[in-house]
Amino acid sequence: MRRLVVLLGVMMILVAGSVRPLTAQEMQPDPSFSNQVLATYGLPEIEITQLEDGYNAPREVEAGRYLIALVSDPELSAYLNLVQAPAGLSPADAEEQLLSAAREDVPVEGWTYGGGTYAFGGDTSWVVLDLPPGEWAWGLTSQPNVDQAEETVHLMPLTVTAGAAAATPVAVEIEPAADVALTEFVFTGLEGTTLPAGPQVWRFTNQGAQAHHMVLFRTPTLIAQEDVTSMVDAFMSATPTPPPSWWIESVWVGYAAIMSPGQSMVTEFDLAPGSYAALCFIADPETGMPHLMEGMAQSFTVA
């Protein structure tokens, strides 16, 4: 998430003095994670709690589907991804590569990213993950909520044993209000969509050949792919210009962490009526361009 935060910060510097002042509400993220619906499915729960110097998380669980709560420290930001590192990687190299992926939103070849979430400022976010048998790890990072703070990594081994968790399989399959497929390069399932306001379950499935994630913003109006392309082109030019008003007034509201091809996750957002945009900032390994420049910038409406 660091790369996104840096991008936002630089854009705000460009804006300073060139447009109207931003209100405190406009400058602050507004997390919309919820578990009002997910809590009704009776899934077994795992709580991962951020501490001042690490995390409290289980090291062994039975295979199955879990509702995972990521509880952040009031002074820190917390990042979670269920991961498998390549065989033979040293612990030090594994931690450095995980930190790179979490900080820069750039997946490392050979890793499996099973999805996850992000929380900060004492908030909790929730994600439903299917944990298959095998040797996995909780890929976690922490970062103080102050400017220029260093992000630290916590790669915690997780053994998933064969068997079924006590409350799994659930009697009723999870029915998402938004069923989103991530491919090259589009968020299928959001185009032209109007979703109901309030707590709604989202399912993300990576059906593409590259890793993807989703960063969700509330926007002042519906945007087009051309709006995003023009903004990034202007920002990346030799003489960067301030971003357009729609971006200045956009607010971060949600996130679905990196998923490798074939991986899926479920989360829940409690969204107010308005316009929203789903973006993927991950870079195409062939072109170096962020996916949002190649089509993964999708607007939709909540009413």
DRENTORKE-636736 format. One record per residue (C-alpha): x, y, z. Coordinates in Angstrom, 3 decimals. Each point is the difference from the previous one (the first is absolute). Layout:
<r><east>X</east><north>Y</north><up>Z</up></r>
...
END
This chain:
<r><east>0.000</east><north>0.000</north><up>0.000</up></r>
<r><east>2.967</east><north>2.358</north><up>0.421</up></r>
<r><east>0.269</east><north>0.679</north><up>-3.739</up></r>
<r><east>-3.625</east><north>1.118</north><up>-0.106</up></r>
<r><east>0.453</east><north>2.196</north><up>3.074</up></r>
<r><east>3.082</east><north>1.629</north><up>-1.524</up></r>
<r><east>-1.852</east><north>0.616</north><up>-3.268</up></r>
<r><east>-2.852</east><north>1.653</north><up>1.870</up></r>
<r><east>2.416</east><north>2.097</north><up>2.026</up></r>
<r><east>1.928</east><north>1.272</north><up>-3.003</up></r>
<r><east>-3.212</east><north>0.882</north><up>-1.780</up></r>
<r><east>-1.162</east><north>1.941</north><up>3.026</up></r>
<r><east>3.278</east><north>1.942</north><up>0.009</up></r>
<r><east>-0.599</east><north>0.916</north><up>-3.629</up></r>
<r><east>-3.458</east><north>1.167</north><up>0.925</up></r>
<r><east>1.180</east><north>2.268</north><up>2.808</up></r>
<r><east>-0.573</east><north>3.623</north><up>-0.894</up></r>
<r><east>-1.503</east><north>-0.810</north><up>-3.384</up></r>
<r><east>-3.593</east><north>-0.785</north><up>0.931</up></r>
<r><east>-2.387</east><north>0.564</north><up>2.886</up></r>
<r><east>1.151</east><north>-1.347</north><up>3.391</up></r>
<r><east>-1.134</east><north>-3.516</north><up>0.812</up></r>
<r><east>-2.145</east><north>-0.643</north><up>3.029</up></r>
<r><east>1.196</east><north>-2.432</north><up>2.659</up></r>
<r><east>-2.718</east><north>-2.419</north><up>-1.047</up></r>
<r><east>1.166</east><north>0.030</north><up>-3.618</up></r>
<r><east>3.630</east><north>-0.627</north><up>0.937</up></r>
<r><east>-0.704</east><north>-2.955</north><up>2.305</up></r>
<r><east>-0.854</east><north>-3.562</north><up>-1.069</up></r>
<r><east>-3.420</east><north>-1.285</north><up>0.983</up></r>
<r><east>0.254</east><north>-3.797</north><up>0.458</up></r>
<r><east>-3.271</east><north>-1.753</north><up>-0.796</up></r>
<r><east>0.805</east><north>-3.548</north><up>1.142</up></r>
<r><east>-2.877</east><north>-1.790</north><up>1.708</up></r>
<r><east>-0.994</east><north>-3.455</north><up>1.212</up></r>
<r><east>-3.721</east><north>0.424</north><up>0.614</up></r>
<r><east>-0.898</east><north>-2.472</north><up>-2.744</up></r>
<r><east>3.053</east><north>-2.259</north><up>0.185</up></r>
<r><east>-0.537</east><north>-0.552</north><up>3.721</up></r>
<r><east>-3.345</east><north>-1.659</north><up>-0.740</up></r>
<r><east>1.551</east><north>-2.896</north><up>-1.939</up></r>
<r><east>1.326</east><north>-1.749</north><up>3.084</up></r>
<r><east>3.539</east><north>-0.355</north><up>-1.321</up></r>
<r><east>2.782</east><north>-0.897</north><up>2.431</up></r>
<r><east>1.932</east><north>3.134</north><up>0.855</up></r>
<r><east>3.665</east><north>0.878</north><up>0.219</up></r>
<r><east>1.115</east><north>3.230</north><up>1.652</up></r>
<r><east>3.367</east><north>1.481</north><up>-0.904</up></r>
<r><east>0.884</east><north>2.805</north><up>2.387</up></r>
<r><east>2.674</east><north>2.574</north><up>-0.688</up></r>
<r><east>2.359</east><north>0.739</north><up>2.899</up></r>
<r><east>2.572</east><north>2.735</north><up>0.463</up></r>
<r><east>2.774</east><north>-2.385</north><up>-1.040</up></r>
<r><east>-1.748</east><north>-2.643</north><up>-2.113</up></r>
<r><east>-3.208</east><north>-1.981</north><up>-0.207</up></r>
<r><east>-1.948</east><north>-2.587</north><up>1.927</up></r>
<r><east>-1.143</east><north>-2.655</north><up>-2.500</up></r>
<r><east>-0.540</east><north>-3.778</north><up>0.044</up></r>
<r><east>2.828</east><north>-2.184</north><up>-1.308</up></r>
<r><east>-2.098</east><north>-3.106</north><up>-0.773</up></r>
<r><east>-3.611</east><north>-0.379</north><up>-1.153</up></r>
<r><east>-2.108</east><north>-2.636</north><up>-1.720</up></r>
<r><east>-0.760</east><north>0.433</north><up>-3.681</up></r>
<r><east>-3.239</east><north>1.784</north><up>-0.770</up></r>
<r><east>-1.684</east><north>3.312</north><up>-0.598</up></r>
<r><east>0.539</east><north>2.667</north><up>2.649</up></r>
<r><east>-1.192</east><north>3.484</north><up>0.820</up></r>
<r><east>3.236</east><north>1.789</north><up>0.848</up></r>
<r><east>0.018</east><north>3.227</north><up>2.017</up></r>
<r><east>3.068</east><north>2.246</north><up>-0.298</up></r>
<r><east>0.070</east><north>2.240</north><up>3.083</up></r>
<r><east>2.337</east><north>2.972</north><up>-0.334</up></r>
<r><east>1.793</east><north>1.905</north><up>2.745</up></r>
<r><east>-1.230</east><north>3.608</north><up>0.435</up></r>
<r><east>3.444</east><north>1.336</north><up>-0.914</up></r>
<r><east>0.749</east><north>-2.368</north><up>-2.887</up></r>
<r><east>-1.111</east><north>-1.191</north><up>-3.416</up></r>
<r><east>-0.363</east><north>-3.750</north><up>-0.523</up></r>
<r><east>0.343</east><north>-1.962</north><up>-3.256</up></r>
<r><east>-0.923</east><north>-3.680</north><up>-0.375</up></r>
<r><east>0.443</east><north>-2.480</north><up>-2.834</up></r>
<r><east>-0.122</east><north>-3.799</north><up>0.126</up></r>
<r><east>3.191</east><north>-1.051</north><up>-1.789</up></r>
<r><east>2.236</east><north>-2.876</north><up>-1.049</up></r>
<r><east>3.640</east><north>0.831</north><up>-0.658</up></r>
<r><east>2.061</east><north>-1.828</north><up>-2.639</up></r>
<r><east>1.771</east><north>-3.117</north><up>1.253</up></r>
<r><east>3.577</east><north>0.511</north><up>1.140</up></r>
<r><east>-0.332</east><north>3.714</north><up>0.725</up></r>
<r><east>1.867</east><north>1.106</north><up>3.125</up></r>
<r><east>-2.070</east><north>1.604</north><up>2.781</up></r>
<r><east>1.761</east><north>3.330</north><up>-0.531</up></r>
<r><east>-0.634</east><north>-0.011</north><up>-3.748</up></r>
<r><east>-3.600</east><north>-1.073</north><up>0.551</up></r>
<r><east>-0.620</east><north>2.896</north><up>2.363</up></r>
<r><east>1.615</east><north>2.484</north><up>-2.372</up></r>
<r><east>-2.053</east><north>-1.238</north><up>-2.946</up></r>
<r><east>-3.222</east><north>0.079</north><up>2.006</up></r>
<r><east>0.749</east><north>3.540</north><up>1.135</up></r>
<r><east>0.657</east><north>1.028</north><up>-3.594</up></r>
<r><east>-3.332</east><north>-1.432</north><up>-1.143</up></r>
<r><east>-1.951</east><north>1.587</north><up>2.858</up></r>
<r><east>1.756</east><north>3.358</north><up>-0.179</up></r>
<r><east>0.159</east><north>0.428</north><up>-3.761</up></r>
<r><east>-3.007</east><north>-2.118</north><up>-1.057</up></r>
<r><east>2.367</east><north>-1.877</north><up>-2.321</up></r>
<r><east>-0.373</east><north>-3.812</north><up>0.151</up></r>
<r><east>3.194</east><north>-2.060</north><up>0.032</up></r>
<r><east>0.310</east><north>-2.897</north><up>-2.440</up></r>
<r><east>-0.364</east><north>-3.429</north><up>1.585</up></r>
<r><east>-2.205</east><north>1.110</north><up>2.896</up></r>
<r><east>-3.629</east><north>-0.955</north><up>0.494</up></r>
<r><east>-2.154</east><north>2.850</north><up>1.298</up></r>
<r><east>-3.313</east><north>-1.209</north><up>1.382</up></r>
<r><east>-1.592</east><north>3.380</north><up>0.658</up></r>
<r><east>-0.482</east><north>2.025</north><up>3.139</up></r>
<r><east>-0.865</east><north>3.419</north><up>1.330</up></r>
<r><east>1.214</east><north>3.223</north><up>1.615</up></r>
<r><east>-0.928</east><north>1.833</north><up>3.219</up></r>
<r><east>1.300</east><north>2.989</north><up>1.929</up></r>
<r><east>-0.604</east><north>2.313</north><up>2.922</up></r>
<r><east>-1.546</east><north>-2.607</north><up>2.290</up></r>
<r><east>-2.572</east><north>-1.096</north><up>-2.582</up></r>
<r><east>-0.785</east><north>-3.605</north><up>-0.924</up></r>
<r><east>-0.430</east><north>-1.358</north><up>-3.502</up></r>
<r><east>-1.314</east><north>-3.417</north><up>-0.983</up></r>
<r><east>0.746</east><north>-2.451</north><up>-2.776</up></r>
<r><east>-1.203</east><north>-3.528</north><up>-0.722</up></r>
<r><east>2.720</east><north>-2.341</north><up>-1.258</up></r>
<r><east>0.017</east><north>-3.684</north><up>-0.862</up></r>
<r><east>3.052</east><north>-1.537</north><up>1.693</up></r>
<r><east>1.170</east><north>-3.131</north><up>-1.850</up></r>
<r><east>2.280</east><north>-2.566</north><up>1.657</up></r>
<r><east>3.690</east><north>0.788</north><up>-0.159</up></r>
<r><east>2.719</east><north>2.290</north><up>1.280</up></r>
<r><east>-1.078</east><north>3.621</north><up>-0.304</up></r>
<r><east>0.826</east><north>3.233</north><up>1.781</up></r>
<r><east>-1.794</east><north>3.042</north><up>1.262</up></r>
<r><east>1.676</east><north>2.760</north><up>-1.994</up></r>
<r><east>-0.290</east><north>3.021</north><up>2.282</up></r>
<r><east>1.489</east><north>3.471</north><up>0.120</up></r>
<r><east>-0.267</east><north>2.912</north><up>2.420</up></r>
<r><east>0.508</east><north>3.699</north><up>-0.554</up></r>
<r><east>-0.425</east><north>2.913</north><up>2.440</up></r>
<r><east>-2.657</east><north>2.502</north><up>-1.043</up></r>
<r><east>2.470</east><north>2.861</north><up>-0.445</up></r>
<r><east>1.749</east><north>1.454</north><up>-3.029</up></r>
<r><east>3.146</east><north>-1.763</north><up>-1.247</up></r>
<r><east>-0.387</east><north>-2.868</north><up>2.481</up></r>
<r><east>1.706</east><north>-3.279</north><up>-0.866</up></r>
<r><east>-2.076</east><north>-3.080</north><up>-0.724</up></r>
<r><east>1.060</east><north>-3.190</north><up>1.796</up></r>
<r><east>-0.753</east><north>-3.576</north><up>-1.024</up></r>
<r><east>-1.233</east><north>-2.992</north><up>2.005</up></r>
<r><east>-0.047</east><north>-3.287</north><up>-1.917</up></r>
<r><east>-1.715</east><north>-2.454</north><up>2.351</up></r>
<r><east>-0.033</east><north>-3.694</north><up>-1.035</up></r>
<r><east>-3.428</east><north>-1.616</north><up>-0.151</up></r>
<r><east>-0.552</east><north>-3.761</north><up>-0.221</up></r>
<r><east>-3.401</east><north>-0.898</north><up>-1.443</up></r>
<r><east>-0.844</east><north>-3.597</north><up>0.849</up></r>
<r><east>-2.320</east><north>-2.284</north><up>-1.960</up></r>
<r><east>-3.540</east><north>-0.134</north><up>1.314</up></r>
<r><east>-2.986</east><north>2.285</north><up>0.283</up></r>
<r><east>-0.421</east><north>2.910</north><up>2.348</up></r>
<r><east>-2.788</east><north>-0.513</north><up>2.513</up></r>
<r><east>-2.615</east><north>2.180</north><up>-1.687</up></r>
<r><east>0.993</east><north>-0.769</north><up>-3.590</up></r>
<r><east>-1.451</east><north>-0.594</north><up>-2.492</up></r>
<r><east>-2.739</east><north>2.472</north><up>0.844</up></r>
<r><east>-3.603</east><north>-0.907</north><up>-0.742</up></r>
<r><east>-0.421</east><north>2.980</north><up>-2.331</up></r>
<r><east>2.534</east><north>1.037</north><up>-2.614</up></r>
<r><east>1.154</east><north>3.600</north><up>0.185</up></r>
<r><east>-2.013</east><north>2.035</north><up>-2.503</up></r>
<r><east>1.868</east><north>3.165</north><up>-0.971</up></r>
<r><east>-1.763</east><north>3.172</north><up>-1.065</up></r>
<r><east>3.057</east><north>0.732</north><up>-2.142</up></r>
<r><east>1.724</east><north>-2.947</north><up>-1.687</up></r>
<r><east>3.137</east><north>1.458</north><up>-1.552</up></r>
<r><east>2.379</east><north>-1.847</north><up>-2.323</up></r>
<r><east>3.462</east><north>1.525</north><up>-0.429</up></r>
<r><east>1.587</east><north>-0.606</north><up>-3.402</up></r>
<r><east>2.277</east><north>1.750</north><up>-2.487</up></r>
<r><east>-1.022</east><north>2.737</north><up>0.230</up></r>
<r><east>-3.500</east><north>0.480</north><up>1.374</up></r>
<r><east>-2.143</east><north>-0.344</north><up>3.120</up></r>
<r><east>-2.755</east><north>-2.171</north><up>-1.452</up></r>
<r><east>-3.246</east><north>0.331</north><up>1.932</up></r>
<r><east>0.173</east><north>3.714</north><up>0.782</up></r>
<r><east>-0.469</east><north>1.612</north><up>-3.399</up></r>
<r><east>-3.277</east><north>1.910</north><up>-0.176</up></r>
<r><east>-0.963</east><north>-1.325</north><up>3.427</up></r>
<r><east>-2.156</east><north>1.625</north><up>2.657</up></r>
<r><east>0.478</east><north>-1.672</north><up>3.378</up></r>
<r><east>-2.266</east><north>0.476</north><up>3.017</up></r>
<r><east>1.280</east><north>2.225</north><up>2.789</up></r>
<r><east>0.803</east><north>-1.460</north><up>3.389</up></r>
<r><east>1.886</east><north>-3.149</north><up>1.012</up></r>
<r><east>0.572</east><north>-2.191</north><up>-3.056</up></r>
<r><east>2.188</east><north>-3.050</north><up>-0.567</up></r>
<r><east>2.585</east><north>0.105</north><up>-2.788</up></r>
<r><east>1.801</east><north>-2.974</north><up>-1.532</up></r>
<r><east>3.227</east><north>0.485</north><up>-1.962</up></r>
<r><east>1.374</east><north>-2.748</north><up>-2.237</up></r>
<r><east>3.201</east><north>0.351</north><up>-1.982</up></r>
<r><east>-0.800</east><north>-1.649</north><up>-3.324</up></r>
<r><east>2.947</east><north>1.606</north><up>-1.762</up></r>
<r><east>3.593</east><north>-0.973</north><up>-0.672</up></r>
<r><east>1.519</east><north>2.758</north><up>2.172</up></r>
<r><east>-0.384</east><north>0.941</north><up>3.651</up></r>
<r><east>-2.595</east><north>2.667</north><up>0.777</up></r>
<r><east>-1.416</east><north>1.960</north><up>2.902</up></r>
<r><east>-2.790</east><north>2.560</north><up>0.412</up></r>
<r><east>0.167</east><north>3.448</north><up>1.567</up></r>
<r><east>-3.415</east><north>1.586</north><up>0.459</up></r>
<r><east>-0.692</east><north>3.743</north><up>-0.042</up></r>
<r><east>-3.124</east><north>2.068</north><up>0.443</up></r>
<r><east>0.032</east><north>2.586</north><up>-2.802</up></r>
<r><east>-1.984</east><north>3.230</north><up>-0.466</up></r>
<r><east>-1.292</east><north>-1.257</north><up>-3.353</up></r>
<r><east>0.247</east><north>-3.023</north><up>-2.259</up></r>
<r><east>3.325</east><north>-0.089</north><up>-1.819</up></r>
<r><east>1.107</east><north>-1.574</north><up>-3.265</up></r>
<r><east>3.181</east><north>-1.891</north><up>-0.836</up></r>
<r><east>1.148</east><north>3.057</north><up>-1.946</up></r>
<r><east>-0.208</east><north>2.129</north><up>3.150</up></r>
<r><east>2.422</east><north>-2.284</north><up>1.835</up></r>
<r><east>2.357</east><north>-0.352</north><up>-2.957</up></r>
<r><east>0.203</east><north>3.767</north><up>-0.489</up></r>
<r><east>0.619</east><north>0.608</north><up>3.695</up></r>
<r><east>2.839</east><north>-2.523</north><up>0.281</up></r>
<r><east>1.558</east><north>1.170</north><up>-3.276</up></r>
<r><east>0.037</east><north>3.560</north><up>1.313</up></r>
<r><east>1.463</east><north>-1.080</north><up>3.324</up></r>
<r><east>2.745</east><north>-2.062</north><up>-1.663</up></r>
<r><east>0.968</east><north>2.697</north><up>-2.503</up></r>
<r><east>3.212</east><north>2.034</north><up>0.181</up></r>
<r><east>-2.006</east><north>2.913</north><up>1.386</up></r>
<r><east>-2.664</east><north>-1.550</north><up>2.249</up></r>
<r><east>-3.244</east><north>1.910</north><up>0.310</up></r>
<r><east>-2.498</east><north>-0.028</north><up>2.871</up></r>
<r><east>-2.508</east><north>-2.853</north><up>-0.148</up></r>
<r><east>-3.583</east><north>0.660</north><up>-1.081</up></r>
<r><east>-2.669</east><north>0.983</north><up>2.486</up></r>
<r><east>-1.649</east><north>-3.434</north><up>-0.083</up></r>
<r><east>3.182</east><north>-1.588</north><up>1.368</up></r>
<r><east>0.585</east><north>2.726</north><up>2.571</up></r>
<r><east>-3.480</east><north>-0.594</north><up>1.373</up></r>
<r><east>0.217</east><north>-3.800</north><up>-0.086</up></r>
<r><east>0.148</east><north>-1.912</north><up>3.298</up></r>
<r><east>1.596</east><north>-3.400</north><up>0.675</up></r>
<r><east>-2.671</east><north>-2.341</north><up>1.381</up></r>
<r><east>1.131</east><north>-3.596</north><up>-0.512</up></r>
<r><east>2.567</east><north>-2.523</north><up>-1.137</up></r>
<r><east>0.421</east><north>-3.604</north><up>-1.111</up></r>
<r><east>3.627</east><north>-1.136</north><up>0.286</up></r>
<r><east>2.090</east><north>-1.633</north><up>-2.714</up></r>
<r><east>-1.393</east><north>-3.230</north><up>-1.416</up></r>
<r><east>1.977</east><north>-2.384</north><up>-2.197</up></r>
<r><east>-1.719</east><north>-1.590</north><up>-3.013</up></r>
<r><east>-2.648</east><north>-2.457</north><up>1.150</up></r>
<r><east>-0.345</east><north>1.510</north><up>3.486</up></r>
<r><east>-3.166</east><north>1.525</north><up>1.429</up></r>
<r><east>-1.195</east><north>1.804</north><up>3.114</up></r>
<r><east>-3.190</east><north>1.407</north><up>1.475</up></r>
<r><east>-0.405</east><north>3.245</north><up>1.908</up></r>
<r><east>-2.769</east><north>2.406</north><up>0.956</up></r>
<r><east>-0.357</east><north>3.736</north><up>-0.566</up></r>
<r><east>-2.610</east><north>2.306</north><up>1.530</up></r>
<r><east>-0.212</east><north>2.637</north><up>-2.723</up></r>
<r><east>-2.012</east><north>3.218</north><up>0.029</up></r>
<r><east>-1.893</east><north>1.076</north><up>-3.129</up></r>
<r><east>2.256</east><north>1.603</north><up>-2.576</up></r>
<r><east>2.533</east><north>-0.636</north><up>-2.741</up></r>
<r><east>2.948</east><north>-2.368</north><up>0.431</up></r>
<r><east>3.032</east><north>-1.195</north><up>-1.918</up></r>
<r><east>1.890</east><north>-3.288</north><up>0.275</up></r>
<r><east>3.667</east><north>0.311</north><up>-0.972</up></r>
<r><east>2.930</east><north>-2.417</north><up>-0.339</up></r>
<r><east>3.415</east><north>1.612</north><up>0.517</up></r>
<r><east>2.052</east><north>-3.168</north><up>-0.587</up></r>
<r><east>2.469</east><north>0.331</north><up>-2.870</up></r>
<r><east>-0.129</east><north>-2.169</north><up>-3.103</up></r>
<r><east>3.294</east><north>-1.980</north><up>0.047</up></r>
<r><east>0.203</east><north>0.200</north><up>-3.798</up></r>
<r><east>-0.620</east><north>3.722</north><up>-0.480</up></r>
<r><east>0.697</east><north>1.467</north><up>3.426</up></r>
<r><east>-3.286</east><north>1.890</north><up>-0.210</up></r>
<r><east>-2.406</east><north>-0.078</north><up>2.951</up></r>
<r><east>-3.065</east><north>-2.076</north><up>-0.775</up></r>
<r><east>-2.218</east><north>3.033</north><up>0.528</up></r>
<r><east>1.575</east><north>1.460</north><up>-3.161</up></r>
<r><east>-0.907</east><north>-3.130</north><up>-1.951</up></r>
<r><east>-3.685</east><north>-0.159</north><up>0.855</up></r>
<r><east>-0.288</east><north>-0.838</north><up>3.710</up></r>
<r><east>-1.717</east><north>3.244</north><up>0.984</up></r>
<r><east>-3.696</east><north>-0.748</north><up>0.350</up></r>
<r><east>-2.690</east><north>2.380</north><up>1.215</up></r>
<r><east>-3.325</east><north>-1.079</north><up>1.458</up></r>
<r><east>-2.872</east><north>1.432</north><up>2.003</up></r>
<r><east>-1.346</east><north>-0.726</north><up>3.471</up></r>
<r><east>-3.600</east><north>1.032</north><up>0.623</up></r>
END
